Amino acid sequence: MLLLKISSKKLAKQSFTAAIRSFSTSSDFTTTDSDSSSQVKNIIDPYKNQYTDFLKNVGVYEEANDDTLKAMYYLDSAALKGWATPEGTDKYYRMSQYGEVEGLSVHHENFNGLFHNELLKLSSLGIGTYMGEPDDATDFAMYNAIKTSVLSGGLNHIDTAPNYRYMKSERTVGKILNVLHHKYDIERDQLFVSSKGGYVPEDAANLISQREMIGHLINEVGVPEDAITQESGHCLHPKFLEHQLDETLKRLNLECLDVYYLHNPYEGQGPYNTDNVFFDQLAEAFEFLESAVQKGKIRGYGIASYSCFRVKPSESKLHLSVQKVHQLAQKVGGAEHHFRYVQVPINIMMPEAFCEPW
């Protein structure tokens, strides 16, 4: 087989535009009807008419979807190096702002900087990976949703977690990050990627239940049994977080995350512990996360919450003070600590982050 790699910027721009158009106009990629599995089957491997595992057949799918002149890109499975940078995110921003890719037009106010790094250009909309069944059809739909969104020039922020769809969401994100890098020249430094740790995840691909996973964590990883809150399947112990972070990076095919969130720490721990015990756990978790920054595994960390920052301070065992958490981060990491992010629901039914003083 003759393998070709074309590096011409003109060809790259043409193929980039062609990819977007093919995804925006082709009805073949629809997976919303009741016969979506058989529909996906023919897209993944139209030659052999086989459909067993989309994530194992991404290479076959992309080879059939020959919208660039690159070949065999998917065989390179080495972890992607780097993280989102001002230079990389500016390059992504310029694709849709200055005609560097024909056909893209994204409003400049779609991109904003961060409070601690105004030079990063991040899309105001990100894509989440929580919803959906742990099946092949959802893998396919999620893969193409991320691909379409990123290639639109308007979205460079991807969020996931190991317990989303029983590890399948992280695996799907890892596949598309690899393809975006090797096939479409969307480099790692153009994308802002976050994941989470806290809940003991189940593994759909290998049929590992939470109970089996807890046994593995205790017996082989060395997580103390009493550090796992059985009622919520939640843990903040440094050994657990270290193991979870390393496994997340493997599934995402990355060397470094832009953000690593503690996933619902107060929701998972607060009702079952005194606040003194919880804040001791949180301090140990922050110590680990600061060390992960120093090792180059993450760039910063935060707390992904559902209710703890939204409910009133008077609601005992439900409310968590973000000011108190910030003070703890300062105590652990000093003035240059890396606790920089809070994830909280904001919608018409949950408006607290916009309108409440706490």
C-alpha distance (Angstrom), angle and dihedral (degrees) to the residues before:
residue distance angle dihedral
M1 . . .
L2 3.81 . .
L3 3.80 112.1 .
L4 3.79 119.9 -156.6
K5 3.78 130.1 -169.7
I6 3.79 115.1 -170.5
S7 3.81 115.3 -163.8
S8 3.80 99.4 177.8
K9 3.80 110.8 132.7
K10 3.79 90.8 -143.7
L11 3.78 92.9 54.2
A12 3.79 90.4 44.9
K13 3.80 90.8 54.1
Q14 3.80 92.1 47.0
S15 3.79 93.1 48.9
F16 3.82 90.9 45.1
T17 3.79 90.8 54.5
A18 3.79 91.5 44.3
A19 3.78 90.2 53.0
I20 3.79 92.3 53.3
R21 3.78 93.0 46.9
S22 3.79 92.9 48.4
F23 3.77 91.0 52.1
S24 3.79 95.0 45.2
T25 3.81 96.9 46.7
S26 3.80 106.6 31.7
S27 3.79 115.8 99.1
D28 3.81 89.1 -169.5
F29 3.81 89.9 82.9
T30 3.79 95.1 59.6
T31 3.80 113.1 118.9
T32 3.79 100.9 171.4
D33 3.78 101.5 102.4
S34 3.78 127.9 85.4
D35 3.77 91.5 -101.3
S36 3.80 94.7 56.0
S37 3.80 95.2 124.7
S38 3.80 94.4 58.9
Q39 3.81 89.7 42.3
V40 3.79 91.6 53.6
K41 3.79 89.7 45.2
N42 3.80 92.5 64.6
I43 3.80 93.3 44.9
I44 3.79 94.6 51.5
D45 3.76 96.9 50.4
P46 3.81 113.5 3.7
Y47 3.80 91.5 167.3
K48 3.78 101.7 54.8
N49 3.80 95.4 25.7
Q50 3.80 89.4 -136.4
Y51 3.77 127.9 140.6
T52 3.77 119.5 177.3
D53 3.81 110.3 127.4
F54 3.80 122.6 3.5
L55 3.81 94.9 -161.6
K56 3.80 89.5 57.0
N57 3.80 91.1 47.5
V58 3.80 100.3 47.1
G59 3.80 89.7 111.3
V60 3.80 91.6 53.8
Y61 3.79 90.9 48.0
E62 3.80 94.3 49.4
E63 3.79 92.5 44.8
A64 3.81 89.5 55.4
N65 3.81 88.8 46.0
D66 3.81 92.0 65.4
D67 3.80 99.0 177.2
T68 3.82 93.9 138.3
L69 3.79 133.8 43.3
K70 3.78 93.2 -119.9
A71 3.78 120.8 110.0
M72 3.81 138.0 -162.7
Y73 3.82 91.9 5.3
Y74 3.78 91.0 138.6
L75 3.81 93.6 65.6
D76 3.80 91.0 73.2
S77 3.80 104.2 88.2
A78 3.80 99.2 164.3
A79 3.80 113.1 133.3
L80 3.79 112.8 -92.7
K81 3.78 112.3 -111.8
G82 3.78 128.2 -136.9
W83 3.80 137.5 20.0
A84 3.79 140.1 -111.8
T85 3.81 110.0 -52.4
P86 3.82 134.8 -178.5
E87 3.80 89.4 -112.3
G88 3.79 94.5 48.2
T89 3.80 96.8 44.6
D90 3.80 90.0 45.7
K91 3.81 88.7 54.9
Y92 3.81 89.4 52.2
Y93 3.81 90.6 47.3
R94 3.80 92.3 50.5
M95 3.81 92.8 55.0
S96 3.79 90.6 73.4
Q97 3.81 99.4 28.7
Y98 3.78 106.7 50.5
G99 3.78 105.0 32.7
E100 3.80 94.5 -100.7
V101 3.80 87.8 138.0
E102 3.79 117.3 35.6
G103 3.77 116.7 -121.2
L104 3.81 99.5 21.0
S105 3.78 119.5 119.4
V106 3.80 118.6 168.3
H107 3.78 122.7 165.1
H108 3.79 111.6 -108.8
E109 3.82 92.3 -130.2
N110 3.80 88.4 65.2
F111 3.81 86.5 81.1
N112 3.79 125.3 68.6
G113 3.79 138.3 169.9
L114 3.78 127.2 -121.9
F115 3.79 124.2 -103.9
H116 3.82 91.6 -113.3
N117 3.82 95.7 34.2
E118 3.79 114.2 32.0
L119 3.80 92.1 174.3
L120 3.81 94.0 69.2
K121 3.79 110.4 94.3
L122 3.79 109.2 -148.1
S123 3.77 127.1 173.3
S124 3.79 114.6 -110.1
L125 3.80 87.5 -133.0
G126 3.78 120.6 59.2
I127 3.78 130.6 -177.3
G128 3.80 121.4 -116.2
T129 3.77 127.5 -158.5
Y130 3.80 105.0 -157.9
M131 3.79 103.5 106.9
G132 3.78 130.2 73.4
E133 3.77 143.7 58.7
P134 3.83 119.8 -70.6
D135 3.79 92.0 -111.5
D136 3.80 139.2 114.4
A137 3.79 95.5 -104.0
T138 3.83 90.8 56.5
D139 3.81 91.1 46.1
F140 3.79 87.9 54.6
A141 3.81 94.5 45.9
M142 3.82 92.8 47.0
Y143 3.80 92.8 46.1
N144 3.79 92.2 53.0
A145 3.81 93.2 41.8
I146 3.81 90.9 56.7
K147 3.79 91.9 42.7
T148 3.81 93.5 50.2
S149 3.80 92.7 45.2
V150 3.79 95.5 49.9
L151 3.81 94.0 43.6
S152 3.81 89.3 51.5
G153 3.80 87.9 73.8
G154 3.79 91.3 -126.9
L155 3.80 105.6 88.2
N156 3.80 128.5 54.3
H157 3.82 101.8 151.2
I158 3.83 119.4 92.8
D159 3.81 124.3 -179.4
T160 3.80 128.0 -169.8
A161 3.82 144.2 147.1
P162 3.82 136.8 -154.6
N163 3.80 94.1 -113.7
Y164 3.80 92.1 53.0
R165 3.80 104.8 108.4
Y166 3.82 90.0 -14.6
M167 3.83 95.9 -67.2
K168 3.81 93.1 -46.5
S169 3.81 93.4 106.2
E170 3.80 92.3 57.0
R171 3.79 90.5 46.9
T172 3.81 90.5 50.2
V173 3.80 92.0 49.5
G174 3.81 89.7 49.3
K175 3.80 91.1 54.7
I176 3.78 95.2 49.5
L177 3.82 93.3 45.2
N178 3.80 88.4 55.5
V179 3.80 92.8 48.8
L180 3.81 93.7 44.8
H181 3.80 89.1 53.3
H182 3.79 100.1 43.9
K183 3.80 101.7 32.1
Y184 3.80 106.4 29.4
D185 3.82 102.4 27.9
I186 3.81 93.6 -120.3
E187 3.78 97.3 148.3
R188 3.78 125.6 -149.5
D189 3.81 91.8 -110.6
Q190 3.82 90.9 61.9
L191 3.81 94.4 60.4
F192 3.81 131.7 69.6
V193 3.82 109.3 -147.9
S194 3.80 127.8 -175.1
S195 3.79 135.6 179.6
K196 3.79 137.3 170.1
G197 3.79 146.2 -130.5
G198 3.78 132.5 -158.8
Y199 3.78 111.7 83.0
V200 3.79 119.1 78.5
P201 3.81 99.9 -117.0
E202 3.79 129.9 -142.6
D203 3.80 120.4 -134.8
A204 3.80 115.3 -130.8
A205 3.81 95.5 -178.0
N206 3.80 93.8 55.3
L207 3.83 96.7 29.3
I208 3.80 94.5 -121.3
S209 3.81 114.6 158.7
Q210 3.79 124.8 -146.8
R211 3.81 90.3 -107.3
E212 3.80 90.7 54.3
M213 3.80 90.5 45.7
I214 3.80 91.1 52.2
G215 3.80 89.4 52.0
H216 3.81 90.3 51.4
L217 3.80 91.7 48.8
I218 3.80 92.7 50.7
N219 3.80 99.8 40.0
E220 3.81 102.4 34.7
V221 3.80 108.6 19.0
G222 3.79 95.3 41.1
V223 3.80 99.7 -124.9
P224 3.84 108.3 158.1
E225 3.79 110.4 -112.0
D226 3.80 93.1 -131.7
A227 3.84 90.0 55.4
I228 3.82 90.6 68.9
T229 3.80 114.0 80.3
Q230 3.77 101.0 -140.7
E231 3.82 94.9 -164.1
S232 3.80 92.6 62.4
G233 3.81 102.0 19.9
H234 3.80 87.8 -123.3
C235 3.79 133.9 140.9
L236 3.82 137.5 176.9
H237 3.81 99.2 178.4
P238 3.84 113.4 133.6
K239 3.82 92.8 -124.7
F240 3.79 89.9 53.8
L241 3.79 93.4 46.8
E242 3.81 92.4 47.3
H243 3.80 91.2 51.8
Q244 3.81 92.5 45.5
L245 3.80 93.8 48.0
D246 3.81 92.7 50.2
E247 3.81 91.7 48.3
T248 3.81 91.2 47.6
L249 3.80 91.4 52.4
K250 3.82 89.7 51.2
R251 3.80 92.8 51.0
L252 3.80 91.8 46.2
N253 3.81 92.5 46.0
L254 3.82 89.4 -129.5
E255 3.78 136.6 129.7
C256 3.79 94.0 -154.2
L257 3.82 139.7 21.5
D258 3.77 122.8 -144.7
V259 3.81 90.7 -142.3
Y260 3.78 133.5 11.7
Y261 3.80 112.7 -166.0
L262 3.77 128.1 -160.0
H263 3.78 99.2 -127.3
N264 3.82 114.4 -127.1
P265 3.82 92.4 -37.6
Y266 3.80 96.7 171.1
E267 3.79 94.0 39.5
G268 3.81 88.9 52.0
Q269 3.80 98.7 40.4
G270 3.82 111.0 18.1
P271 3.82 99.9 75.6
Y272 3.81 91.3 51.0
N273 3.83 101.2 43.5
T274 3.76 139.5 44.2
D275 3.79 114.7 -101.9
N276 3.81 90.4 -111.2
V277 3.81 90.4 58.1
F278 3.81 91.7 44.4
F279 3.80 94.2 52.0
D280 3.79 90.7 47.1
Q281 3.81 88.0 54.1
L282 3.79 91.0 46.4
A283 3.81 91.6 50.8
E284 3.82 90.7 53.4
A285 3.80 90.0 47.8
F286 3.82 91.1 50.8
E287 3.82 90.2 49.4
F288 3.80 89.4 54.7
L289 3.80 92.4 46.5
E290 3.80 92.1 50.9
S291 3.80 88.2 52.6
A292 3.83 89.9 49.2
V293 3.80 88.4 55.5
Q294 3.81 90.3 52.0
K295 3.82 90.2 50.1
G296 3.82 91.5 52.5
K297 3.81 95.6 -116.0
I298 3.80 95.0 117.1
R299 3.80 134.8 15.8
G300 3.78 97.0 -150.0
Y301 3.78 142.6 -18.2
G302 3.76 141.9 -140.2
I303 3.79 146.6 157.7
A304 3.81 123.6 -80.3
S305 3.79 106.5 -157.2
Y306 3.76 138.9 175.9
S307 3.79 105.3 -167.9
C308 3.82 112.7 -11.7
F309 3.81 96.8 88.6
R310 3.82 94.0 38.3
V311 3.81 102.7 52.3
K312 3.81 121.1 84.4
P313 3.82 119.4 -88.0
S314 3.79 88.1 -119.3
E315 3.81 91.2 65.6
S316 3.78 101.7 94.2
K317 3.83 118.3 -145.6
L318 3.80 89.1 11.8
H319 3.82 105.9 64.0
L320 3.81 122.9 72.3
S321 3.80 120.8 -170.1
V322 3.80 111.2 -128.8
Q323 3.81 88.4 -160.5
K324 3.81 90.6 57.6
V325 3.81 90.6 48.0
H326 3.80 89.8 50.8
Q327 3.80 91.2 50.5
L328 3.80 89.4 51.9
A329 3.82 90.6 51.6
Q330 3.81 89.1 52.3
K331 3.80 90.3 50.4
V332 3.81 92.2 49.8
G333 3.79 101.2 37.7
G334 3.78 104.4 21.4
A335 3.78 125.9 -132.2
E336 3.82 90.6 -40.2
H337 3.82 95.1 53.8
H338 3.80 118.9 147.1
F339 3.82 100.7 -132.8
R340 3.79 94.7 121.4
Y341 3.79 109.3 138.4
V342 3.79 140.2 67.4
Q343 3.78 122.5 -176.9
V344 3.79 114.8 -158.8
P345 3.83 134.6 160.1
I346 3.80 114.2 -102.5
N347 3.80 119.1 -177.9
I348 3.77 140.9 118.4
M349 3.81 91.2 -76.5
M350 3.82 94.4 42.1
P351 3.82 106.2 39.6
E352 3.81 97.9 144.9
A353 3.81 97.0 112.0
F354 3.82 88.4 60.0
C355 3.79 101.0 42.2
E356 3.81 113.7 20.3
P357 3.84 123.7 84.9
W358 3.80 94.8 -136.2
